């Protein structure tokens, strides 16, 4: 199913693949709207020839990863792998309506400090009612009261 959004003034079409939830598609859209001003070259679901494919990604001039966004479910193991092997400058994990206390604790315990220096890893948890707040698919700006953000 094709979803058409207007995100930070840009028309963006996102496919919802078989087996993919609308929440996953929405997190990609919200992540794009949140970070496209900071990263004008932000891409959605671009192949990077690695074990994993990012939901959101920005490359540097030398094809290193400036930004990697992961939406929805992903294991601690995957998160650690990304931090060790991609050398991304910033990794952002996006969730919707989760009690993130235990996840934050687990991430901090299982990811060595050297892989999560200040500002490198963030968790963004959108409010449970985010689907209602964005039902018209017109997201000029992601309001600060739509999410909480935690540095890992």
C-alpha positions as CSV (number, residue, x, y, z in Angstrom):
1,X,0.0,0.0,0.0
2,X,1.3,3.4,-0.9
3,X,1.1,6.2,1.7
4,X,1.6,9.8,0.6
5,X,2.8,12.3,3.2
6,X,3.8,15.9,3.3
7,X,6.8,16.0,5.6
8,X,8.5,19.3,6.5
9,X,7.2,20.7,3.2
10,X,8.3,17.7,1.1
11,X,5.9,15.3,-0.6
12,X,7.1,11.8,0.3
13,X,5.6,8.5,-0.9
14,X,6.3,5.5,1.3
15,X,5.3,1.9,0.5
16,X,3.9,-0.3,3.2
17,X,5.1,-3.7,2.3
18,X,3.3,-6.9,3.0
19,X,3.8,-7.8,6.7
20,X,4.9,-4.2,7.6
21,X,2.8,-2.3,10.0
22,X,1.5,1.2,9.4
23,X,3.3,2.2,12.7
24,X,6.6,1.3,11.1
25,X,5.9,3.4,8.0
26,X,4.7,6.3,10.2
27,X,8.0,6.2,12.3
28,X,10.0,6.5,9.1
29,X,7.9,9.5,8.1
30,X,8.2,11.1,11.5
31,X,11.9,10.5,11.7
32,X,12.3,12.1,8.3
33,X,10.2,15.1,9.3
34,X,12.3,15.4,12.5
35,X,15.8,15.3,10.9
36,X,15.5,16.5,7.3
37,X,16.3,20.1,8.3
38,X,19.5,19.0,10.0
39,X,20.3,16.4,7.3
40,X,18.9,17.6,3.9
41,X,20.3,14.5,2.2
42,X,18.3,12.2,4.5
43,X,17.1,9.1,2.6
44,X,14.5,6.5,3.5
45,X,15.2,2.8,3.1
46,X,18.4,2.9,1.0
47,X,20.4,-0.2,0.5
48,X,23.9,0.1,2.0
49,X,25.4,-3.3,1.2
50,X,25.7,-4.4,4.8
51,X,24.1,-7.0,7.0
52,X,21.3,-4.5,7.9
53,X,19.4,-1.9,5.9
54,X,18.6,1.4,7.6
55,X,15.1,2.9,7.8
56,X,16.7,6.3,7.5
57,X,20.3,7.2,6.5
58,X,22.6,10.0,5.6
59,X,26.0,9.5,4.0
60,X,29.0,11.8,4.4
61,X,31.0,12.9,1.3
62,X,33.2,9.8,1.8
63,X,30.2,7.5,2.0
64,X,30.5,7.0,5.8
65,X,27.3,7.1,7.8
66,X,26.5,10.5,9.3
67,X,23.0,9.3,10.5
68,X,21.3,5.9,10.8
69,X,17.7,5.6,11.9
70,X,16.1,2.4,13.1
71,X,12.3,2.3,13.5
72,X,10.3,-0.1,15.6
73,X,11.6,-3.4,16.8
74,X,15.3,-4.2,16.7
75,X,17.3,-6.3,19.0
76,X,20.1,-5.1,21.3
77,X,22.4,-7.4,19.3
78,X,21.5,-5.5,16.1
79,X,22.0,-2.1,17.8
80,X,25.4,-3.2,19.1
81,X,26.4,-4.5,15.7
82,X,25.4,-1.2,14.1
83,X,27.5,0.8,16.6
84,X,30.5,-1.4,16.2
85,X,30.5,-2.0,12.4
86,X,29.0,1.1,10.8
87,X,30.9,3.8,12.6
88,X,27.8,6.0,12.2
89,X,28.1,9.4,13.8
90,X,24.5,9.3,15.1
91,X,22.2,6.3,15.7
92,X,18.6,7.1,16.5
93,X,16.1,4.4,17.6
94,X,12.4,5.2,17.1
95,X,9.6,3.6,19.1
96,X,5.9,4.3,19.6
97,X,4.2,4.2,23.0
98,X,6.6,2.0,24.8
99,X,7.6,1.9,28.4
100,X,11.2,2.6,27.6
101,X,12.7,2.5,31.1
102,X,13.9,-1.1,31.0
103,X,15.1,-0.7,27.3
104,X,17.2,2.3,28.2
105,X,18.7,0.4,31.2
106,X,19.4,-2.6,29.0
107,X,21.0,-0.5,26.2
108,X,23.2,1.3,28.7
109,X,24.3,-2.0,30.3
110,X,24.9,-4.0,27.1
111,X,26.5,-1.3,24.9
112,X,30.0,-0.6,25.9
113,X,30.6,3.1,26.7
114,X,33.2,3.5,24.0
115,X,30.4,2.7,21.4
116,X,28.0,5.3,22.8
117,X,29.9,8.5,23.4
118,X,27.8,11.6,24.2
119,X,25.3,12.4,21.5
120,X,25.9,9.3,19.4
121,X,22.9,7.1,20.4
122,X,19.4,8.4,21.0
123,X,16.0,6.8,21.7
124,X,12.9,8.7,20.5
125,X,9.6,7.3,21.8
126,X,6.5,8.8,20.2
127,X,3.3,9.1,22.3
128,X,0.8,6.3,21.9
129,X,-1.7,8.6,20.2
130,X,0.7,9.6,17.4
131,X,-1.4,7.9,14.7
132,X,-4.4,10.1,15.7
133,X,-2.2,13.2,15.8
134,X,-0.8,12.6,12.3
135,X,-3.9,11.1,10.7
136,X,-3.9,13.6,7.8
137,X,-0.3,12.7,6.9
138,X,0.6,16.4,6.9
139,X,3.6,16.7,9.2
140,X,5.3,20.1,8.9
141,X,7.1,19.7,12.2
142,X,7.2,17.0,14.8
143,X,5.9,18.7,18.0
144,X,8.0,18.3,21.1
145,X,4.9,17.0,23.0
146,X,4.6,14.1,20.5
147,X,7.7,12.3,21.8
148,X,10.3,11.9,24.5
149,X,14.0,11.7,23.8
150,X,16.7,10.0,25.7
151,X,20.4,9.9,25.2
152,X,21.8,6.4,25.7
